[in-house]
Amino acid sequence: MTFDDVRKFALTWPEVEDGSSYGTPALKVRKKMLVRLKEDGDSLVVPDVSIDERAVLVESQPRIFYFTDHYSDYPIVLIRLSRAKRAIVEPYLRRRWRSLASKAARAAFDAGA
């Protein structure tokens, strides 16, 4: 999987748009970061993953999920795109999107799904 693959499915959701964050490509919802590509070009920086949930993910699937010391105190997980499939990535982005999208956008999306 690549960031372009992520872009293709995420840009179909209401209020998602291209952007940048820390000099890397990002997707935003209402000007807030949905997800961004890490500087290594292969990892997604995924916010809103609790430290406890992250610990379980890293323990159970360390080839896909990880974090660096920089993120150790933040509710963020890193996902290696080259080892991940859409079925793994999309649920985390969808959950984050739901927390950022307007109530109207969520309702419209849910009505169409």
N, C-alpha and C positions, 0 to 999 in steps of 0.2 A: 504494500500500500504506500502511496505517496501523499504529500500535502495536496496535490491537485485532485486526487481521489476524494480526499476529505472535503475540499472546496466544492466539488461537484454535487455531493449529496447535501451538504450543509446550506449551500446557497439556494436550495429549493425551499427552505424553511422561511416563513415570514420574518421580516426585519433583520435578516442576516445580510451582512455586506463585507466586502473585502476591506482590509485595512492593514496597518502595520503596528508592531509593538516592539520596542527595544531594537529597532532596525531590522526586524524579521517579518515575513508575511504573517498576517493574522486574520481572523474572522471576528467580526464584532456584531453585537446586537444592541441597538440603541446607544451606540458609542462606547459600550463596555465590552471588554475582551471575552469572547466565547472561548477561543483557543488560539494559540500561536505556535509557529514553528520555532523550535530551539535553534540556536546558532549552529549546531552540528548538522543541520539540514535533514535529519532523520528522526527527530523526536518531537512529539507534541507536548506542549506545556498545557496541562489540563487543570484548571482551577476547580474549586468546590469538591474536592475529594478529601474527606476527613483524614486526619493522620492515622486514626485506627483502621479505616477502610484501606488506606494506602499500605499500611503494614501487612494486611492480609493479602493484598494483590501482589506486593513485592515478594512475599514469602511463597505464595502459591505459583506465581508465573514470573520469575525474575528475568527471563529472557525478553519479556514484553514490557513489564512495568518496573520502574526504578525511580529513584530520586537522588539528588546530589546534596551535599552539605548546605549549599545555598538555599535549598527549599526545605530543609529539615524541620523548620518551625512553622511552615505554612501548609494550609490544606490544598496541596498541589501534588499531582503525580505526573511523571513523565512516561510517555508511551513510545516505544521504538516502532516507528511505522513500518520499517522493513521486515519486522517479525509479526506484525499485527494484521488482523483481518477486519473488515468493516463490522462484522458482527460483534467484535470486541470493542472497537472504538466508538461506534455510533451511540450506544446507550449512555456513555458518559457525556458525550456532546449534547445529546438530546436532553438529558437531565439539566445540564448547565443552561441550555437554550431556554428551557421552561422557566428557570429562575430569573432570566433576564428579559424575556419577551413580555410584551404588554398582555394584559388579560384578553383584550380583543383579538390579538394575534394568536394566542393559544386557543381561544374558542374557535376561531376560523380554521385553524389547523386541525383541531380535533374533529370539527364538523366534516372536514374533507377526508379525514382518515378513515 
